[in-house]
Amino acid sequence: MKTTYVFLADGFEEVEAMTSIDVMRRAGMPVVTVSINEDLMVTGAHGVMVIADSLYGDNDYSDAEWLVLPGGMPGATNLASHEPLCRELVAQVERDGKVAAICASPSVVLASLGILNGRDAVCYPGMEADVEGVRWGNRPVAVDGNVVTGNGPAAAAPFALQLVAISLGNEAAHQVAAGMLLE
């Protein structure tokens, strides 16, 4: 199975990042956390410090299963300002690869790169106001082709389970959800 990469920047939303990582690993998906900082230590929006598995330059993303962006502020802004990551996200979409973002990251990162143009998507309420060309919805998770978006921390588990369902099938997602007492 291909590797999924979850990108961490200072100010990331801890619930969204850790829930996504945990749910996908419970399903048996290979997940690597990636610091876009100069070192492995990344500090979340609420002061939780995490040691990432790798630095951005340590990985080849050309055959990734998913490129996943947690939200949070200023985490999403920090992700959007990381030019190599932005180039890789565009390349992933161009090769029909899978991209997922939650909370502020759909609007701050994906929409600013044009990845959401003409797509159905969701983001943290109010973050969609300055973004045109996207069909913004009002639900926890939106799927449009190979792009999955979530609206915020409460959607972290459904968001991650959607990634599992797309990669491994609905039964795998149901098993993980049942094991977590979400069903």
C-alpha positions, 0 to 999 in steps of 0.5 A, a space after each residue: 500500500 502507498 504511504 499517506 503523508 500528514 503535513 504538520 506546521 506550527 499552529 496546526 489543529 491538534 485534534 484534526 491532525 492526531 485523529 486523522 493519523 490515529 484513524 488511518 493507522 488503526 486501519 493499517 494504512 502506512 502514515 508518515 507525519 511530516 514537519 515543514 519546520 527545520 526540525 522534527 518538533 512541531 507545536 500545535 495551535 493549543 501548545 501540544 508539541 509533537 515530534 514528526 516522523 520526518 522532515 519535508 525533504 526526507 520523502 518522495 511524495 510522487 507515489 503518495 496515497 494521500 497528502 493530508 493537511 490539518 487545519 488550525 491557525 496559523 498552521 494553515 497559513 504556515 502550510 500555504 507559505 511552504 512553497 515546496 509543499 504547495 508545488 507538491 500538492 498541485 503536482 499530486 492533483 495533476 497526476 490524479 493523486 489524492 489530497 485531503 484538507 480540513 478546517 482552515 486548510 481547504 480555503 487557505 491552502 487548497 483554494 489559494 492554489 486553485 485546487 478547489 476551483 469548480 469543486 464541492 468543498 467545506 471548510 471552517 465556517 467563515 473561512 470561505 468568504 473571500 474564496 470564489 470558484 468553489 461550491 462551498 457546502 455546509 456539512 462535515 465532510 465533502 468529497 469531490 473526485 480525489 479531493 476530500 475536505 472537512 469543516 473542523 475539529 468535530 469532523 476529524 473522525 468522519 474526515 479520517 474515516 472517509 479517507 480510510 473508506 476511499 483507500 481500503 473500502 467501506 468495510 474497513 472504515 466501519 470496522 475502525 469506527 466500530 472499534 472506536 465506538 463511533 458506530 
